Amino acid sequence: MFLRQSKFAHAKAQARLDNFCTLSTTKCIGDYIWATPVDLKSKRLEYYLNIGLHVPLGYMEDGKMVVAVRPRVLNQEEMNIAEAFSFAYKVLFMVNSDPRALIGGVVVILDATGSTSKNVISDPNTIRAMIRFVQEALPGRAQRMIFYNEGKFMDAMLSVFTFYMKDKMRNRMLRCGPDIKVALEAEPGLKAVLPSDIGGDGKSYKELVEENKKNFYAFYADGDKTGEIKVDESKRPSSAKDFLREYKDYDANVMGKSGTYIKRQDEI
């Protein structure tokens, strides 16, 4: 998995695998260790899968896997971001365990339809941990990030996202606003797998959520490979101490606020 993601460059694969194991066994967001073996009888897991926060939509004709993220379905009074991401970690591992997803890459579409400011992630440290994991550790290839129906209320969150993103990933962001045609023009094969709920020819979200739930339970029925990860930092060689980059604290003045400012005319 890691060799394929790194295009069979052994040094890169080793570093990414090391980072994956380190972050998987560390409390990165909240009080959750992501590599804790999944409990298929958990009612919390069932709730997470039923709401369909992270939903694989299928493969486009060009081989890319499409995954939808739907902020509006997450009531943070019922399940907080930290717990939701601990389950999302398992979904991401499942998706990227399919060689096709590593070969073709993944397109993520954040469908903000019906979302409000209550549905966004407001803590910069949480966003930092997510981006750090995706960029430094996850064995996946993000080909594009599409934001659909994102309103002004998401600007602050997206500012934090772009602050931590590498240039390569930042350049792959696409904001559509309310016009899904922008995404369809950028990804010609998207309409075939896009849910019928938002103008696509694919299955409905309801069908896709049920399909993902079934696939999730089937994938983990024979055990959770991430639950076997063990890390002993005392045995880490000096040559492997710099694999995981540190991400500095968010500075709101860095993204979107630089430039030359003058007083308004009535203040001069």
N, C-alpha and C positions, 0 to 999 in steps of 0.2 A: 504493500500500500504506500509506504513512505518512499520507497525507491521509485515507484511509478510517478508519484506526485513530484518528485525532484528530478524527473527525467533521467533516472538511473545514475545521477551524480552521487556517489556514495557518501562523500563528506557532507553534502547538503542534507541527504536523507538521515544521516546519523544525528546531525544537529537538530533537525525537526523532530525526530523520534524522541530525542532526549528532552526537548522542550515540551512535547506532548505528555510524556510521562511525569515530568516535574509539575506542570500546571494541573494535570488530571488528579494528582494526589495532594494538591494544595487548596486551602480555602481561599479561592480567588474572589468569589462574589458571595457575600453572606456567609452563612455557617455550613455551606455544602461542599463536600468533596466529590467531585464529578465521577471519579472512578469507583465510587461505592457501587457494588453489584446491584443491578436493577431488580426491584421487587415487582414481579408481574401481577401480584395480587393487591398491590397498593391502590387504594381508592384515589389517592392524590394523582398517581400516574394516570388512572382512568379518566379523571377530571381533565387533566391536561390534554390527553389525546382527544377527548370528546369535544373540547372547545375549538380545536383546530387552529392553534396559534401558529404552528410551523407545519406547512403541508406540502409534501412533494407532489408536483403536478404531473410529472412524467418527462420523457425525453423528446426533444424536438428532432426533426428530421436530420439536422446536422450533428446530432449526437450530444448536445448539451442537455443536462438535467435542469429542470426549472423547479425552484422551491419558493412557495409563497409564505410571507410573514404577514399576519393580520392583527395589528395592535388592538383593534376595537373589541376583539373577543375576550381579551384579558381584563377581568375585573380584579384590580390589584388589592381589593379588600378581601377577595376570595383566595388569591394566589399571588404572592409577590414575585418580582422580577427574578430574584435569586433562585427561588424554587423552580420557576418556569424554565430558567436557563439550564438548571441541572438536568431537566428532562430533555431540553433542546439539544444538549450535548450528546445524549444517546441517539437522538434522531439524526444528528449530523454524522455521527460515527456510522450509523446504519447506511445512510445515503452514500457516504464516501467509501464504504466497504465494497461497493459495486465498481469494478474496474471501468465501466463505461463512464461513470461520473468523473473519474480521474483523468480519463483520456479526453473526453469532450469538454469537461469543465462544468461549472454550475452557474446558472443565472438566478439571482435572487430578486424577487419582486416584492417590495414592501407595499402592500395594498392598504392604504390608509383610509379607504372608504368607511365612512361612519365613525371614524376615530375623533377623539377630542384631546385636549391638553391633558386629561386625566389618564390617557392611554400611553403617553410617551415616557421614555426613560429620562428622568431629570437629573440623576446623579452622575456627574462626569467620571467618577471613579469606577462606576459600574460599566459605563461605555468603554473606558480605557481597558478594563479587564477583558471585555468581549473582543475588542479589536486586537488586543495583544494576542489573545488565544488564536484568533482566526489567522492573523498575519504571521505569527511566529511558530505555531504548533499544529494547527489543524491540517491533516493530510488531504487538502482539497484545493481546487483551482477555481477561484472566483473569476468568471469571465465578464460578468456585468452585474451592477446593482441598480435596479430600476425602482424609482419611487413614483407611485401612482396615487393621485388624489391627495397628495401631501399638502396640507394647508400651512398658513403662516405660523400656526402654533407649533409646527415641527422644526422651524428654523433654528431655534436654540439647540435642539438635540442634534440636528444635522451639522451644525457648526462644530460641536464636540467631535462628532464622527470624523469630519474632514480634518480636524486638528491632528488626530491620531493616525489617520490613514497614510500609507505610503503613496507617493506620487502615482505609481502604477495603478493602485486600486482607486485612488481619487479620480483618475482620468477615465475610469470605467463606470463612474456614476452617471445615471441618466434621470433627470427629473421631468416628469410628464405633466404634472398638474392634473387637471381633470380630463385630459385628452389621451386616451389609451393608444390612439393611432401613432403617437410619437414612439411608443415602445414597439409597436408592430412594425414600424418602418426600420427601426434599429435592429430588430430580431425578426426577420421574415417568417421564421417557423414557429413563432410564439403563439399565434392565434389558434393553432391546432390543439395546443395543450392548455391554453388559457381557459379558466372556468367560464361557463356560460353566464354566470352571475355578472361578469364584467365584460361581456361582449365577445367572449372567445367561443371556439367550437368544441372545447373540451367538456369534461364532466362537470357537474355542479359541485360547489364547495361541499355540500352535504355528502355527496357520493365519494369525493376525494378524501374527506375526513375519515369516513368509515373504512375506506381502502387503506389509508395510512395506518389506522389502528390495527387492522388485520395484519398488515405487513410487519408492523412493529412487534406484535406478540409472536409472530412466526419467526422473525429474525432472532429474537432473544430467547426463544423456547429452549434452545440447546445450550444456553449459558451466555454470560456477558463477558466478552474478552477484555473489556476495559476494567472489569472488576478484578482481574488477575494482575494488574499493574502494581508493582512494588518498587519503592524508591528508598535508597539509603544514601543520603547526601554526604555522609562521612566518607564514603568510598569514591566520591567523584574525583577523577584525576584533574590535575591543574590545567591540562589541555582542553578540558570541557567546561571550564568555569565561565566562559564568556559566550556560551551558545545563546542564552536568553537575554535579549536586550531589555534594558530598563526603559519605561515610558514615563516621561516627566509629568508633573501636574499640569492640568489644563489651564491655559492662559487665554481668557476671553478676548484679550486685546490683540492676539496674534492673527486670528481668522476674521476677516471682514471688517476690521475697525482701524486698519492702518491707513495713513494718508495725511494730507495737509488740511488742517481745519482753520477756518476763520470765523469770527463772530458774525452773527446775523446783523443786518444793517441797523436794526433798532437798538443794538447793543454797542455799536461803535462810537 
